[in-house]
């Protein structure tokens, strides 16, 4: 298990339930290493601001992460974490390696835009 404050995906069933029962999902698939820990921290910070997004982590070295590692969108990725953004069960964006808070917010705003009526 990863030592984050995010919800953990510990089985393929957990993964499938998360992406099929939630409209907007961000999954960070990584390790407790220097490229991954900052991305977990950013997701933890953004949970309060992006209440319409469900944030999860998944252990990269666990066999269940094959559900992420076999995605066509990650073919050719060489750095971790793999960060996958799902909308209505479909991958809308996938990134690899470290991300800044501004990069994550830019993706969330683009892919999971919520219109605010005045």
Phi and psi in degrees as GROMACS dihedral restraints (atoms count N, CA, C in turn):
[ dihedral_restraints ]
;  ai    aj    ak    al  type     phi  dphi    fc
    3     4     5     6     1   -84.0    20    10
    4     5     6     7     1   145.1    20    10
    6     7     8     9     1   -95.2    20    10
    7     8     9    10     1    74.9    20    10
    9    10    11    12     1  -127.8    20    10
   10    11    12    13     1   172.4    20    10
   12    13    14    15     1   -96.3    20    10
   13    14    15    16     1    10.8    20    10
   15    16    17    18     1   -82.0    20    10
   16    17    18    19     1   163.6    20    10
   18    19    20    21     1   -71.8    20    10
   19    20    21    22     1   138.6    20    10
   21    22    23    24     1   -98.7    20    10
   22    23    24    25     1   134.9    20    10
   24    25    26    27     1   -98.5    20    10
   25    26    27    28     1   113.2    20    10
   27    28    29    30     1  -114.1    20    10
   28    29    30    31     1     4.5    20    10
   30    31    32    33     1  -155.0    20    10
   31    32    33    34     1   163.5    20    10
   33    34    35    36     1   -64.0    20    10
   34    35    36    37     1   -35.7    20    10
   36    37    38    39     1   -62.0    20    10
   37    38    39    40     1   -41.9    20    10
   39    40    41    42     1   -59.1    20    10
   40    41    42    43     1   -45.9    20    10
   42    43    44    45     1   -60.0    20    10
   43    44    45    46     1   -51.0    20    10
   45    46    47    48     1   -62.4    20    10
   46    47    48    49     1   -39.9    20    10
   48    49    50    51     1   -64.2    20    10
   49    50    51    52     1   -43.7    20    10
   51    52    53    54     1   -60.9    20    10
   52    53    54    55     1   -46.2    20    10
   54    55    56    57     1   -80.1    20    10
   55    56    57    58     1   -22.5    20    10
   57    58    59    60     1   -90.9    20    10
   58    59    60    61     1   -21.9    20    10
   60    61    62    63     1  -103.1    20    10
   61    62    63    64     1    -2.7    20    10
   63    64    65    66     1  -128.2    20    10
   64    65    66    67     1   136.9    20    10
   66    67    68    69     1   -66.8    20    10
   67    68    69    70     1   -45.7    20    10
   69    70    71    72     1  -121.9    20    10
   70    71    72    73     1   121.0    20    10
   72    73    74    75     1  -136.0    20    10
   73    74    75    76     1   136.8    20    10
   75    76    77    78     1  -120.1    20    10
   76    77    78    79     1   123.4    20    10
   78    79    80    81     1  -117.8    20    10
   79    80    81    82     1   126.1    20    10
   81    82    83    84     1  -106.3    20    10
   82    83    84    85     1   114.1    20    10
   84    85    86    87     1  -106.9    20    10
   85    86    87    88     1   107.5    20    10
   87    88    89    90     1  -160.3    20    10
   88    89    90    91     1  -157.4    20    10
   90    91    92    93     1  -125.8    20    10
   91    92    93    94     1   180.0    20    10
   93    94    95    96     1   -91.4    20    10
   94    95    96    97     1    62.7    20    10
   96    97    98    99     1  -121.1    20    10
   97    98    99   100     1   176.2    20    10
   99   100   101   102     1   -67.2    20    10
  100   101   102   103     1   -21.0    20    10
  102   103   104   105     1   -89.9    20    10
  103   104   105   106     1   -21.5    20    10
  105   106   107   108     1   -95.3    20    10
  106   107   108   109     1   -43.4    20    10
  108   109   110   111     1   -53.8    20    10
  109   110   111   112     1   -43.2    20    10
  111   112   113   114     1   -61.7    20    10
  112   113   114   115     1   -34.4    20    10
  114   115   116   117     1   -70.0    20    10
  115   116   117   118     1   -39.5    20    10
  117   118   119   120     1   -59.7    20    10
  118   119   120   121     1   -44.7    20    10
  120   121   122   123     1   -61.3    20    10
  121   122   123   124     1   -40.5    20    10
  123   124   125   126     1   -62.7    20    10
  124   125   126   127     1   -46.3    20    10
  126   127   128   129     1   -60.8    20    10
  127   128   129   130     1   -42.2    20    10
  129   130   131   132     1   -59.9    20    10
  130   131   132   133     1   -42.6    20    10
  132   133   134   135     1   -64.5    20    10
  133   134   135   136     1   -39.0    20    10
  135   136   137   138     1   -81.9    20    10
  136   137   138   139     1   -13.0    20    10
  138   139   140   141     1   -54.5    20    10
  139   140   141   142     1   -41.5    20    10
  141   142   143   144     1   -69.3    20    10
  142   143   144   145     1   -34.5    20    10
  144   145   146   147     1   -79.4    20    10
  145   146   147   148     1   -34.3    20    10
  147   148   149   150     1  -110.9    20    10
  148   149   150   151     1    70.0    20    10
  150   151   152   153     1   -67.4    20    10
  151   152   153   154     1   -19.5    20    10
  153   154   155   156     1   -85.9    20    10
  154   155   156   157     1     5.3    20    10
  156   157   158   159     1  -119.3    20    10
  157   158   159   160     1   137.8    20    10
  159   160   161   162     1  -101.7    20    10
  160   161   162   163     1   123.8    20    10
  162   163   164   165     1  -105.3    20    10
  163   164   165   166     1   132.5    20    10
  165   166   167   168     1  -137.1    20    10
  166   167   168   169     1   160.5    20    10
  168   169   170   171     1  -122.8    20    10
  169   170   171   172     1   161.1    20    10
  171   172   173   174     1  -148.9    20    10
  172   173   174   175     1   137.4    20    10
  174   175   176   177     1   -71.6    20    10
  175   176   177   178     1   122.4    20    10
  177   178   179   180     1   -63.0    20    10
  178   179   180   181     1   -36.4    20    10
  180   181   182   183     1   -86.4    20    10
  181   182   183   184     1     0.7    20    10
  183   184   185   186     1   -85.4    20    10
  184   185   186   187     1   136.6    20    10
  186   187   188   189     1   -54.4    20    10
  187   188   189   190     1   -27.0    20    10
  189   190   191   192     1   -66.6    20    10
  190   191   192   193     1   -18.6    20    10
  192   193   194   195     1   -72.2    20    10
  193   194   195   196     1    -2.9    20    10
  195   196   197   198     1   -54.5    20    10
  196   197   198   199     1   -31.9    20    10
  198   199   200   201     1   -58.1    20    10
  199   200   201   202     1   -28.2    20    10
  201   202   203   204     1   -90.6    20    10
  202   203   204   205     1   -46.3    20    10
  204   205   206   207     1   -66.8    20    10
  205   206   207   208     1   -18.5    20    10
  207   208   209   210     1   -94.5    20    10
  208   209   210   211     1    -2.4    20    10
  210   211   212   213     1   -61.0    20    10
  211   212   213   214     1   136.7    20    10
  213   214   215   216     1   -58.5    20    10
  214   215   216   217     1   -29.6    20    10
  216   217   218   219     1   -67.7    20    10
  217   218   219   220     1   -17.9    20    10
  219   220   221   222     1  -104.4    20    10
  220   221   222   223     1     0.4    20    10
  222   223   224   225     1   -57.0    20    10
  223   224   225   226     1   127.7    20    10
  225   226   227   228     1    92.4    20    10
  226   227   228   229     1    -9.3    20    10
  228   229   230   231     1   -66.4    20    10
  229   230   231   232     1   138.3    20    10
  231   232   233   234     1  -121.4    20    10
  232   233   234   235     1   -16.6    20    10
  234   235   236   237     1  -111.1    20    10
  235   236   237   238     1   150.3    20    10
  237   238   239   240     1  -112.3    20    10
  238   239   240   241     1   156.9    20    10
  240   241   242   243     1   -79.9    20    10
  241   242   243   244     1   158.1    20    10
  243   244   245   246     1   -89.2    20    10
  244   245   246   247     1   123.8    20    10
  246   247   248   249     1  -114.5    20    10
  247   248   249   250     1   120.5    20    10
  249   250   251   252     1  -115.3    20    10
  250   251   252   253     1   133.3    20    10
  252   253   254   255     1  -113.0    20    10
  253   254   255   256     1   120.7    20    10
  255   256   257   258     1  -112.2    20    10
  256   257   258   259     1   137.1    20    10
  258   259   260   261     1  -123.9    20    10
  259   260   261   262     1   121.6    20    10
  261   262   263   264     1    50.8    20    10
  262   263   264   265     1    43.5    20    10
  264   265   266   267     1    82.0    20    10
  265   266   267   268     1    -2.8    20    10
  267   268   269   270     1  -111.9    20    10
  268   269   270   271     1   142.4    20    10
  270   271   272   273     1   -69.8    20    10
  271   272   273   274     1   124.5    20    10
  273   274   275   276     1  -109.9    20    10
  274   275   276   277     1   -16.1    20    10
  276   277   278   279     1  -163.4    20    10
  277   278   279   280     1   143.5    20    10
  279   280   281   282     1  -140.7    20    10
  280   281   282   283     1   136.2    20    10
  282   283   284   285     1  -131.8    20    10
  283   284   285   286     1   162.0    20    10
  285   286   287   288     1  -132.2    20    10
  286   287   288   289     1   153.8    20    10
  288   289   290   291     1    79.2    20    10
  289   290   291   292     1  -173.5    20    10
  291   292   293   294     1   -66.9    20    10
  292   293   294   295     1   146.1    20    10
  294   295   296   297     1  -126.5    20    10
  295   296   297   298     1   149.4    20    10
  297   298   299   300     1   -88.0    20    10
  298   299   300   301     1   165.3    20    10
  300   301   302   303     1   -60.6    20    10
  301   302   303   304     1   -41.1    20    10
  303   304   305   306     1   -62.6    20    10
  304   305   306   307     1   -39.3    20    10
  306   307   308   309     1   -64.6    20    10
  307   308   309   310     1   -44.3    20    10
  309   310   311   312     1   -63.3    20    10
  310   311   312   313     1   -46.7    20    10
  312   313   314   315     1   -60.9    20    10
  313   314   315   316     1   -39.0    20    10
  315   316   317   318     1   -61.1    20    10
  316   317   318   319     1   -43.9    20    10
  318   319   320   321     1   -66.4    20    10
  319   320   321   322     1   -47.1    20    10
  321   322   323   324     1   -58.7    20    10
  322   323   324   325     1   -43.8    20    10
  324   325   326   327     1   -66.2    20    10
  325   326   327   328     1   -38.1    20    10
  327   328   329   330     1   -73.8    20    10
  328   329   330   331     1   -48.8    20    10
  330   331   332   333     1   -84.0    20    10
  331   332   333   334     1   -29.6    20    10
  333   334   335   336     1  -121.5    20    10
  334   335   336   337     1    36.3    20    10
  336   337   338   339     1   -54.1    20    10
  337   338   339   340     1   136.3    20    10
  339   340   341   342     1  -122.4    20    10
  340   341   342   343     1   123.4    20    10
  342   343   344   345     1   -80.0    20    10
  343   344   345   346     1   137.0    20    10
  345   346   347   348     1  -109.8    20    10
  346   347   348   349     1   118.0    20    10
  348   349   350   351     1   -87.2    20    10
  349   350   351   352     1   140.8    20    10
